Amino acid sequence: MIPAGEFAKRALRVAMWVAGCWIAGAAVAADDGAADGREAFWRRLAPEALVVVGAKADPAERAAAERLAATLRRAGGPADNLADDETVNADLERAAGKHLLVVGRPANNRVLERFASHWTLDRDAYYASAPAPPHNYMPTSGYYAAGYVELPTDGPACGYVEWDRNPYWHYATNFLESVNRSEDALALPYRQLVRITGNSAGGVSAAVEAFLDRGLLTGVVMNPADWPKAAGTMWTLSPTEGLAWTGELPPTWRAAAAAGGTRDKVSLAWAGWQAADAALYAGVASQAGARPLAMARAKFLTEAGWNVPPYLVKDPAHPMTRSPLFEASLARRASGNEFLLMRFADADAARAAAGKLEAALSRPARRSPHHHDPWESVKIGGLEWRRSRLGVHIGVSGDIVVMESFDADHKGLALERFAEAMANENKK
């Protein structure tokens, strides 16, 4: 069995192998916190990224924002990629045309105040000026990040990272459509907003560090020693069960490997990790019969980046329409282009969990026309997979269960590279 602290190291090496085995070379220096196998991702993000910091930001938050902007400039970003919140709020065209990496807290960053997250809230700051909640049982103090953590007002430093759709982009798109009154209205390239925030200046700095150095795309970052001080709520599992991105990865994980490549005009670029939240842990536990010891979602961008058709399509695996544009994004709820890695107690537990997950997706359990059975066994890249009639793959390697969510054009490439990576890991 792999020790608990080894899971993140092993999973990271696998993700880096999947994304970066085809070409070599790094665009970002190893000492700036970004040469971690995500160079292709930084190169795609940097030219259209704008770091936004509050005009009245805490010095530590401003320093963190400046470090982030400098990293993006070294990856090919423009010289003017750092702006204050008031400037961005006053320039819709610039705000709508950029990926906004917003650093700070709603109390000192107007962009975060104007476009509040649905998932996190500093109640003390919010209710200082907002009306009291409608029910007495709703708390008005403390800090929470739904699915991860609940902290008291005087709690330890906590950082939070979250990708979302850029609201300025949505506003500009709707404005252009209403003005043109035509289906041929100017189409704006899709843009995202990244909230890099926390409950304090220290929390914000930790979030920037985790975003740059540890590949965190979504999740909470805290000092492991502070985790027991958190409180559990209906939104979280027991906080002692480790839902924070605690930084198990050592400096050696920042290998000078390219995080992108092309094969037959198809490519993948590893973007980073989405930390599994309480709902995902609970969902897997209920279907697999055991709670994973650790989980992480390894996210990728394809050669299309964010240039994906925005129309809705009917997905046979789901009883609703889905947006390819949203699924290709890095938003918290987007499930496209990813591996879900689940570590169990041992190999036997992993195989048992994989079998139960397969059964949960099949007709007897779901009683739905959107079932995945029948399944078949296939061997890809030397690893045995179970493939459903809808093309979903579940694999087991040692004590790790993996499920994939790639489109048909990239699925084969991703599965082959993953299998090769796991084979190399198992030799160590």
C-alpha positions as CSV (number, residue, x, y, z in Angstrom):
1,M,0.0,0.0,0.0
2,I,1.2,3.5,-0.8
3,P,1.7,5.7,2.3
4,A,-0.9,8.5,2.6
5,G,1.7,11.2,1.9
6,E,2.8,9.5,-1.3
7,F,-0.6,9.7,-3.0
8,A,-0.3,13.3,-4.2
9,K,3.3,12.8,-5.3
10,R,2.4,9.7,-7.3
11,A,-0.8,11.2,-8.8
12,L,1.1,14.3,-9.8
13,R,3.8,12.4,-11.6
14,V,1.1,10.5,-13.4
15,A,-0.7,13.7,-14.5
16,M,2.6,15.2,-15.6
17,W,3.5,12.1,-17.6
18,V,0.0,12.1,-19.3
19,A,0.3,15.7,-20.3
20,G,4.0,16.1,-21.0
21,C,5.8,13.1,-22.4
22,W,5.9,14.2,-26.0
23,I,8.1,17.2,-26.1
24,A,10.7,18.7,-23.9
25,G,11.5,22.3,-22.9
26,A,10.3,24.8,-20.4
27,A,9.1,28.3,-20.9
28,V,9.1,29.3,-17.2
29,A,12.2,29.2,-15.0
30,A,12.3,26.6,-12.3
31,D,12.8,29.0,-9.5
32,D,9.6,31.1,-10.0
33,G,7.2,28.4,-8.7
34,A,5.7,27.5,-12.1
35,A,8.0,24.9,-13.7
36,D,5.9,22.1,-12.4
37,G,4.9,20.4,-15.6
38,R,2.3,23.0,-16.5
39,E,4.3,25.2,-18.9
40,A,2.0,24.6,-21.9
41,F,-0.9,25.6,-19.7
42,W,0.8,28.9,-18.6
43,R,1.7,29.7,-22.2
44,R,-2.0,29.4,-23.2
45,L,-3.3,31.4,-20.2
46,A,-0.7,34.1,-20.0
47,P,-1.3,36.2,-23.1
48,E,-4.9,36.8,-22.3
49,A,-4.6,36.9,-18.5
50,L,-5.0,40.0,-16.3
51,V,-4.1,40.0,-12.6
52,V,-6.5,42.2,-10.6
53,V,-5.5,43.5,-7.1
54,G,-7.4,45.9,-4.9
55,A,-6.2,49.6,-5.0
56,K,-6.3,49.4,-1.2
57,A,-5.0,45.9,-0.9
58,D,-2.9,44.7,2.0
59,P,0.8,44.8,1.2
60,A,1.1,41.0,1.4
61,E,-1.8,40.6,-1.0
62,R,-0.3,43.1,-3.4
63,A,3.1,41.3,-3.2
64,A,1.3,38.0,-4.0
65,A,-0.5,39.5,-7.0
66,E,2.8,41.0,-8.3
67,R,4.4,37.6,-8.1
68,L,1.6,36.0,-10.0
69,A,1.7,38.7,-12.7
70,A,5.5,38.3,-13.0
71,T,5.1,34.6,-13.5
72,L,2.6,35.1,-16.3
73,R,4.9,37.7,-18.0
74,R,7.7,35.1,-18.0
75,A,5.3,32.7,-19.7
76,G,4.5,35.2,-22.5
77,G,2.0,37.6,-20.8
78,P,2.0,41.3,-21.7
79,A,3.9,43.9,-19.7
80,D,0.7,45.5,-18.5
81,N,-0.9,42.4,-17.0
82,L,-1.4,43.8,-13.5
83,A,-4.3,46.2,-12.8
84,D,-6.2,47.5,-9.8
85,D,-9.9,46.8,-9.2
86,E,-11.2,50.3,-10.0
87,T,-9.5,50.3,-13.4
88,V,-11.1,47.0,-14.3
89,N,-14.5,47.9,-13.2
90,A,-14.4,51.1,-15.3
91,D,-13.2,49.3,-18.5
92,L,-15.7,46.7,-19.7
93,E,-14.0,46.0,-22.9
94,R,-10.7,45.1,-21.2
95,A,-12.4,43.2,-18.4
96,A,-14.5,41.1,-20.8
97,G,-11.6,40.2,-23.1
98,K,-9.3,38.8,-20.4
99,H,-9.1,35.9,-18.1
100,L,-9.2,37.8,-14.8
101,L,-7.1,36.4,-11.9
102,V,-8.5,38.4,-9.0
103,V,-6.3,38.5,-5.9
104,G,-7.6,39.6,-2.5
105,R,-10.8,39.7,-0.5
106,P,-14.2,41.3,-1.1
107,A,-13.4,43.9,1.6
108,N,-10.5,45.3,-0.4
109,N,-11.1,44.2,-4.0
110,R,-14.2,45.7,-5.7
111,V,-14.3,43.0,-8.4
112,L,-14.6,40.3,-5.7
113,E,-17.2,42.4,-3.9
114,R,-19.2,43.0,-7.1
115,F,-19.1,39.4,-8.3
116,A,-19.3,37.4,-5.1
117,S,-18.7,33.6,-5.2
118,H,-21.6,31.2,-4.7
119,W,-19.2,29.0,-2.7
120,T,-17.4,31.1,-0.1
121,L,-18.3,34.0,2.2
122,D,-16.6,36.0,4.9
123,R,-19.7,36.6,6.9
124,D,-18.2,39.2,9.2
125,A,-17.3,41.5,6.3
126,Y,-20.5,40.8,4.4
127,Y,-23.0,41.4,7.2
128,A,-21.2,44.5,8.3
129,S,-23.2,46.3,5.6
130,A,-25.8,43.8,4.4
131,P,-29.2,43.1,6.0
132,A,-29.3,40.3,8.5
133,P,-30.2,36.8,7.1
134,P,-33.9,36.0,7.1
135,H,-33.7,33.2,9.6
136,N,-32.2,33.2,13.1
137,Y,-30.4,29.9,12.6
138,M,-28.3,31.4,9.8
139,P,-24.9,32.5,11.2
140,T,-23.6,36.0,10.6
141,S,-19.9,35.5,11.6
142,G,-17.0,33.3,10.5
143,Y,-15.7,32.2,7.1
144,Y,-16.7,29.2,5.0
145,A,-15.9,27.6,1.7
146,A,-18.8,25.3,0.9
147,G,-17.7,21.7,0.7
148,Y,-14.3,22.3,2.3
149,V,-14.2,24.3,5.5
150,E,-16.0,26.4,8.1
151,L,-13.9,28.7,10.4
152,P,-14.7,31.1,13.2
153,T,-14.0,34.8,13.0
154,D,-10.7,34.4,14.7
155,G,-9.8,31.2,12.9
156,P,-6.5,30.4,11.3
157,A,-5.4,31.6,7.9
158,C,-7.3,29.9,5.0
159,G,-6.9,30.4,1.3
160,Y,-9.3,29.6,-1.4
161,V,-9.0,29.3,-5.2
162,E,-11.9,29.0,-7.6
163,W,-12.4,29.2,-11.4
164,D,-15.7,30.7,-12.7
165,R,-17.1,32.2,-15.8
166,N,-16.0,35.8,-16.4
167,P,-19.2,37.9,-15.6
168,Y,-17.9,40.9,-17.6
169,W,-17.7,38.5,-20.6
170,H,-21.3,37.5,-20.1
171,Y,-22.4,41.1,-19.8
172,A,-20.5,42.2,-22.9
173,T,-21.8,39.2,-24.9
174,N,-25.4,40.0,-23.9
175,F,-24.9,43.7,-24.6
176,L,-23.6,43.0,-28.1
177,E,-26.4,40.7,-28.9
178,S,-29.0,43.2,-27.8
179,V,-27.4,46.0,-29.8
180,N,-27.0,43.9,-33.0
181,R,-30.3,42.1,-32.8
182,S,-28.8,39.4,-34.9
183,E,-27.6,35.9,-34.6
184,D,-24.4,37.2,-36.3
185,A,-23.6,39.4,-33.2
186,L,-19.9,39.7,-32.6
187,A,-18.7,36.6,-30.7
188,L,-16.2,37.3,-27.9
189,P,-13.6,34.6,-27.0
190,Y,-14.6,32.8,-23.9
191,R,-13.0,34.1,-20.7
192,Q,-12.9,33.0,-17.1
193,L,-12.5,34.6,-13.7
194,V,-10.3,33.1,-11.1
195,R,-10.9,34.0,-7.4
196,I,-7.7,33.8,-5.4
197,T,-8.9,34.8,-2.0
198,G,-9.1,33.8,1.6
199,N,-10.1,34.9,5.1
200,S,-7.0,37.0,5.7
201,A,-4.0,38.5,3.9
202,G,-2.1,35.4,5.0
203,G,-4.8,33.2,3.5
204,V,-4.7,35.1,0.2
205,S,-0.9,34.7,0.0
206,A,-1.2,31.0,0.7
207,A,-3.8,30.7,-2.1
208,V,-1.5,32.4,-4.6
209,E,1.4,30.1,-3.6
210,A,-0.8,27.0,-4.0
211,F,-2.0,28.2,-7.3
212,L,1.5,28.8,-8.6
213,D,3.6,26.1,-6.9
214,R,1.2,23.3,-6.2
215,G,-1.2,23.4,-9.2
216,L,-4.3,24.2,-7.2
217,L,-7.2,25.2,-9.5
218,T,-10.0,24.8,-7.0
219,G,-10.0,24.2,-3.3
220,V,-8.9,25.3,0.2
221,V,-5.3,25.6,1.4
222,M,-4.5,25.7,5.1
223,N,-1.6,24.8,7.4
224,P,-2.2,21.1,8.3
225,A,-1.7,21.9,11.9
226,D,-4.7,24.3,11.8
227,W,-7.1,21.9,10.2
228,P,-8.5,20.5,13.5
229,K,-9.5,24.1,14.5
230,A,-12.1,24.1,11.7
231,A,-15.7,23.3,12.4
232,G,-17.8,20.9,10.4
233,T,-21.2,22.0,9.0
234,M,-23.8,20.6,6.6
235,W,-21.5,21.7,3.8
236,T,-18.4,19.8,5.0
237,L,-17.4,16.4,6.2
238,S,-15.5,16.1,9.5
239,P,-12.7,18.7,9.0
240,T,-10.1,16.2,10.4
241,E,-10.6,14.1,7.3
242,G,-8.4,16.4,5.2
243,L,-10.3,18.3,2.6
244,A,-7.7,21.1,2.5
245,W,-4.9,21.2,-0.1
246,T,-2.2,20.8,2.6
247,G,0.9,20.8,0.4
248,E,2.2,17.2,0.5
249,L,4.1,17.7,-2.7
250,P,7.9,18.2,-2.2
251,P,10.1,20.6,-4.3
252,T,11.1,17.7,-6.5
253,W,7.7,17.6,-8.1
254,R,8.5,20.7,-10.1
255,A,10.2,18.7,-12.8
256,A,11.4,20.6,-15.9
257,A,9.0,18.7,-18.1
258,A,6.8,20.2,-20.8
259,A,3.1,20.1,-19.9
260,G,1.9,19.8,-23.4
261,G,2.5,18.2,-26.8
262,T,0.8,17.1,-30.0
263,R,0.1,13.7,-31.6
264,D,-1.8,13.6,-34.8
265,K,-3.0,17.2,-34.2
266,V,-4.4,16.2,-30.8
267,S,-2.9,17.6,-27.6
268,L,-3.4,17.8,-23.9
269,A,-2.0,20.4,-21.5
270,W,-2.1,19.6,-17.8
271,A,-3.7,22.6,-16.0
272,G,-3.6,21.4,-12.4
273,W,-5.7,20.0,-9.6
274,Q,-9.2,20.4,-8.4
275,A,-9.3,19.3,-4.8
276,A,-12.2,16.9,-4.1
277,D,-14.8,18.4,-1.9
278,A,-17.1,16.9,0.7
279,A,-19.9,16.2,-1.8
280,L,-17.6,14.2,-4.1
281,Y,-16.2,12.3,-1.2
282,A,-19.7,11.5,0.1
283,G,-20.9,10.6,-3.4
284,V,-18.1,8.2,-4.1
285,A,-18.4,6.7,-0.6
286,S,-22.1,6.0,-1.0
287,Q,-21.6,4.3,-4.4
288,A,-18.3,2.6,-3.9
289,G,-19.1,1.3,-0.4
290,A,-16.0,2.9,1.1
291,R,-14.7,6.4,1.5
292,P,-11.5,7.0,-0.5
293,L,-8.5,7.9,1.6
294,A,-7.6,10.6,-0.9
295,M,-9.1,12.0,-4.1
296,A,-8.0,14.6,-6.7
297,R,-9.2,15.7,-10.1
298,A,-6.4,16.2,-12.7
299,K,-7.6,18.8,-15.2
300,F,-6.4,19.3,-18.8
301,L,-6.8,21.7,-21.6
302,T,-7.0,20.5,-25.2
303,E,-5.4,22.1,-28.2
304,A,-8.7,24.1,-28.5
305,G,-8.2,25.8,-25.2
306,W,-11.3,27.8,-24.5
307,N,-12.3,28.1,-28.2
308,V,-15.1,25.6,-27.9
309,P,-18.6,26.0,-29.5
310,P,-20.9,27.5,-26.9
311,Y,-24.1,25.6,-28.0
312,L,-25.8,23.0,-25.9
313,V,-25.7,19.3,-26.9
314,K,-27.5,16.3,-25.8
315,D,-25.2,13.9,-23.9
316,P,-26.4,10.3,-23.9
317,A,-24.7,9.8,-20.6
318,H,-26.7,12.5,-18.9
319,P,-30.5,13.2,-18.8
320,M,-29.9,16.9,-19.7
321,T,-28.2,19.0,-22.3
322,R,-24.7,20.1,-21.6
323,S,-22.5,23.0,-22.8
324,P,-19.2,21.9,-24.4
325,L,-17.8,25.4,-23.7
326,F,-18.5,25.1,-20.0
327,E,-17.3,21.5,-19.8
328,A,-14.0,22.5,-21.4
329,S,-13.5,25.2,-18.8
330,L,-11.8,24.9,-15.5
331,A,-14.8,25.9,-13.4
332,R,-15.5,24.0,-10.2
333,R,-18.5,22.2,-11.6
334,A,-17.1,21.4,-15.0
335,S,-16.2,17.8,-15.4
336,G,-14.7,17.6,-18.9
337,N,-11.1,16.7,-19.7
338,E,-10.1,15.2,-16.4
339,F,-9.0,12.1,-14.5
340,L,-10.6,11.5,-11.1
341,L,-8.0,9.7,-9.0
342,M,-9.3,7.8,-5.9
343,R,-6.9,6.1,-3.5
344,F,-8.3,3.3,-1.3
345,A,-6.8,1.2,1.6
346,D,-5.2,-1.4,-0.6
347,A,-5.5,-3.1,-4.0
348,D,-8.3,-5.3,-3.0
349,A,-10.4,-2.4,-1.7
350,A,-9.7,-0.5,-4.9
351,R,-10.9,-3.4,-7.1
352,A,-14.0,-3.8,-4.9
353,A,-14.7,0.0,-5.2
354,A,-14.3,0.0,-8.9
355,G,-16.8,-2.9,-9.3
356,K,-19.3,-1.1,-7.2
357,L,-18.9,2.2,-9.1
358,E,-19.5,0.2,-12.4
359,A,-22.6,-1.3,-10.9
360,A,-23.8,2.2,-9.8
361,L,-23.6,3.4,-13.4
362,S,-25.5,0.4,-14.8
363,R,-29.2,-0.2,-15.3
364,P,-30.1,-2.2,-12.2
365,A,-28.9,0.6,-9.8
366,R,-30.0,3.6,-11.8
367,R,-33.3,2.4,-13.4
368,S,-32.7,5.0,-16.1
369,P,-32.4,5.0,-19.9
370,H,-29.0,6.7,-19.3
371,H,-27.4,3.6,-18.0
372,H,-23.8,2.5,-19.0
373,D,-24.2,-1.2,-19.3
374,P,-23.1,-3.4,-20.9
375,W,-19.4,-3.0,-20.0
376,E,-16.4,-4.7,-21.6
377,S,-12.8,-5.3,-20.7
378,V,-10.2,-3.5,-22.8
379,K,-6.5,-3.2,-22.6
380,I,-5.0,0.2,-23.4
381,G,-1.4,1.0,-22.9
382,G,-0.8,-2.1,-20.9
383,L,-3.5,-1.3,-18.4
384,E,-6.8,-3.1,-18.0
385,W,-9.9,-0.9,-18.3
386,R,-13.6,-1.4,-18.0
387,R,-15.4,0.5,-20.8
388,S,-19.1,1.2,-20.8
389,R,-21.3,1.4,-23.8
390,L,-21.2,5.2,-23.5
391,G,-17.4,5.2,-23.6
392,V,-16.6,5.8,-19.9
393,H,-13.5,4.0,-18.6
394,I,-12.7,2.8,-15.1
395,G,-9.3,1.5,-14.3
396,V,-7.4,0.1,-11.3
397,S,-3.7,0.3,-10.6
398,G,-2.6,-0.9,-7.2
399,D,-4.7,0.9,-4.6
400,I,-5.8,3.7,-7.0
401,V,-9.1,3.8,-9.0
402,V,-9.3,6.1,-11.9
403,M,-12.2,7.4,-13.9
404,E,-11.9,9.6,-17.0
405,S,-14.0,12.3,-18.6
406,F,-12.5,13.1,-22.0
407,D,-14.1,13.6,-25.4
408,A,-13.8,11.0,-28.1
409,D,-10.9,12.9,-29.9
410,H,-8.7,12.9,-26.8
411,K,-9.8,9.9,-24.8
412,G,-7.4,7.4,-26.5
413,L,-4.4,9.6,-26.1
414,A,-5.2,10.3,-22.4
415,L,-5.7,6.7,-21.6
416,E,-2.6,5.5,-23.3
417,R,-0.4,8.1,-21.5
418,F,-2.0,7.4,-18.2
419,A,-1.4,3.7,-18.5
420,E,2.3,4.3,-19.4
421,A,2.7,6.6,-16.4
422,M,1.2,4.1,-14.0
423,A,3.4,1.3,-15.4
424,N,6.4,3.4,-14.7
425,E,5.2,4.2,-11.2
426,N,4.6,0.6,-10.4
427,K,8.2,-0.2,-11.3
428,K,9.5,2.2,-8.6
